[in-house]
Amino acid sequence: MGGVREMAAPFVVSGPAGVAIRDRLKGLTVEDEEVLRLVGGHLGTLASRDLKARCADGLEHGSERWAVRKRALTGESSSRWAGSITKATHDQWGLARRGQAAHLHDLEAGIDTVRHRLSLPLVERGPKRAAGGYRSQKEWFAKSRRLHVLEDRLAAVRADQEAGRVHVVRGGKRLNTRHHLETAQLDEAEWRTRWEASRRFLQADGESGKRCGNETIRVSPDGEVSIRLPVPLAHLANAAHGRYVLAARVAFPHRGETWRDRITANRAVAYRIREDTDRGRWYLTASWTVPPVQTVPFSTARASGLIGVDTNADHLAAWRLDAHGNPVGAPRRFDYDLSGTAAHRDAQVRHALIRLLHWAKRYHLAVAVEDLDFTAETTREKHGRRKRFRKLISGMPVARLRARLLAMAAELGIPLVAVDPAYTSKWGAQHWKKPLTSSKRKTSRHDAAAVAIGRRALGHPIRRRTTPPPAYQSDEQGHRTVQAGPATPGREGPRPRIPGPRSRVVPPGRGAKAGDQNTHHRSGCSAEHETWQQDSLPLSLQER
């Protein structure tokens, strides 16, 4: 089939590489909050200074420069605090470089698209699934100006990349709302509080073999939290060895036993303390790495069938399939609402996923999802005036769903199979929407896409029937139904009548059915005397 790209093979997704749990610091005193703000502000200043030095080094950075930076930070904090700060700086610089490369790729793709469309005559239609010429001379002129803007941006970003320059805002670029307070619905005091809270640094990496897995921020098995104070703030200590013990206790209701086992064995656990200025609360997050888990073999994951899931902007469409690729039962729909705050959106996604995974756990089935990545599909130049479609795919929580589903499926022991997303919605609607629709059930396009995803994960073609055999359009080269074996009852059932000639010698609307056993080259069958079949010669003529 021309124009169809090669499909990537499905695979079982590996489990998460780390675990993160969070608990609220309840019962903090006013003095505790003041100490946390002082420590976080002091270390945040050091982190900002270190990030500035790292950005100034650019591509010339090496181990010697790292050692110089760490020694400069150690005198104003401690060796372990300095190690945590420099490691966070390296991670942030690397993230900025990856974002810069992605932005460069988007600019190049946008420029190629605009140049191609400008080269086409006005109103000319492009090839299938590709943009054509612009609609008017006015739009053509506006896009020609935008091409120059994109080229200037590309030159600036490419120069930054070659020089090793990155642009970073500690705490995130959303903090740059100082001059747009009315739009952000904030006053200056609220903005200042959020700015200071986001730029504090209160995170420490763990160390295996040390007491409770962390010498800087230590949490005992009974939930007591103590912090090693930096040298300039050592006078605030209320415990031995320059430590400050908080009045709050943590319990970690989720995965608390796993966390307690780790710190009892003195295995590394990293901690981060953060203030939520909107709620006026403090939280402690514990995280650690886990060894890579050996995924189940692909054949085992799909041995009993699986559940195909189609991801959409407001719901998950799922359908259970058996090992032969046949839909079983009725489709399921798991809705979520992505409006409101980030916490509300995250809770909606978790609620939808847990219902899906509990359904899969009940039948001991794997889950098949599309390996979606819309980072290159939301560009303005690619979709142009299709603003609703751009908004739709931009609003799909692909990354959030992927991370949540992977972590939650690994916790429940459910294999996750990723498939190529190409043509699943189109071919699913083409081959499965109508057959699965009945008087009592209306199958949506998304339900049909879930069936297509499941069949691709099982290794079956999406279409229900293979291409007819080339020789005489008969069944002499094997049966046409891909999911029926030779011993399956009813496999020789009649095919639906297709209007028009079935071959070069059969008139429209004539001919025997392929499923009729009376026509399969048997002597005395009625089909031998149809008008379209030549009779044998009489014996008198044969003798001559």
C-alpha angles and dihedrals in degrees: 000000000000120000097021112123123225113272122233115235117254117251141185110256117236119240125260119285096220147020129227126187130177138203134178121252099231123187099028114165124225089254091052092053091048092052091049091051092048094048093044093047093049094048090043090058090052091048092052091049092048092048090052090052092048093050090049091055091054113167092349092073118123143155092283093056090047091053091050092051093047093050090051091052096044094066091056098042124001137286093264094045089050091051092051092048095049092046091051089049092053091049092050093048091049091050090051091051092051090049090049091053091049091050090050090052092050092051092050091049091049093049092050091051095049093046091051094049092046090054092057124083117258117280091005112148117236127224121280113309091358132106120255133200122316120270100238143011089251092057091045091054093048091051092048088057091047089053090062091049091052092047091053091050091048092052091050094047092045091051090051091049094050091048094045094242120151131181113223134171113198107231094022136291091268087079088072092091096107092114094040102052094138092053090047090046092233135124122221095262093052091047091050092050092050092045094053094044093051094049097049118110116217107146131112132189119233128243125210114230094027124111110286089350097281131064097186102049106019124189117187123214090258091056102259112151121207130174130206104231122224116252096258090052098042091112089071093065118125096183138048124287095028096297131142118212117207122223092226124088129209129210106175099218091195113068090346093145092054091049092048091050090053098050091043088057090045093242120159118277123172120213135199128188118204136176120222102211094188093058098027092235138129123221135194119209121197121196138173139169123254127208115257110272117225106246120226116260115270092240091054093048093057099033095106097030126262145229118268114212127196114200117219138171095262108015148016116244112206136178130180117233130191124228091274094056097255118141113247123205123335128325120260129220124202111193129201134178116223097188123105130032126352091251091054092049092049092050091050092053092048092049093051093046095048091054090050093048094046088054090051091046091054092061097031092240135148122240122236119204136169118263091234125184117170097172091108097034102064098065120131093228095053098053100023112179094010092103095155091054092047090051091047097054092039090056095051108108094225099149094040092048092046094052095042095045093048094051096043094045091051090051091054094041095243116148115234119211120197120204136187108270096212116130095344094128094041098045093038091057091043098051107023112026097076098039091051094048118095139162089272100039131046111202115210127213089252092054090052089049089054089056090049091051092049093049092050090051090051091053096249125127114257094231117082097225132037124234111286114259113268097225110086089325089267135127097256091112095053138290118307101220108091099201097049121087127207092263096047111119114241095019090132093057118141118272120232116271113258117205115243134034116328092202140356094275102040117085119224114285094012135102137070124287117260091228095055107106088202090075101052100107095285122151116249096018118148092235090071089071099050116127093248095057123083115235121228118262119264116259090245091060093042092056090056 
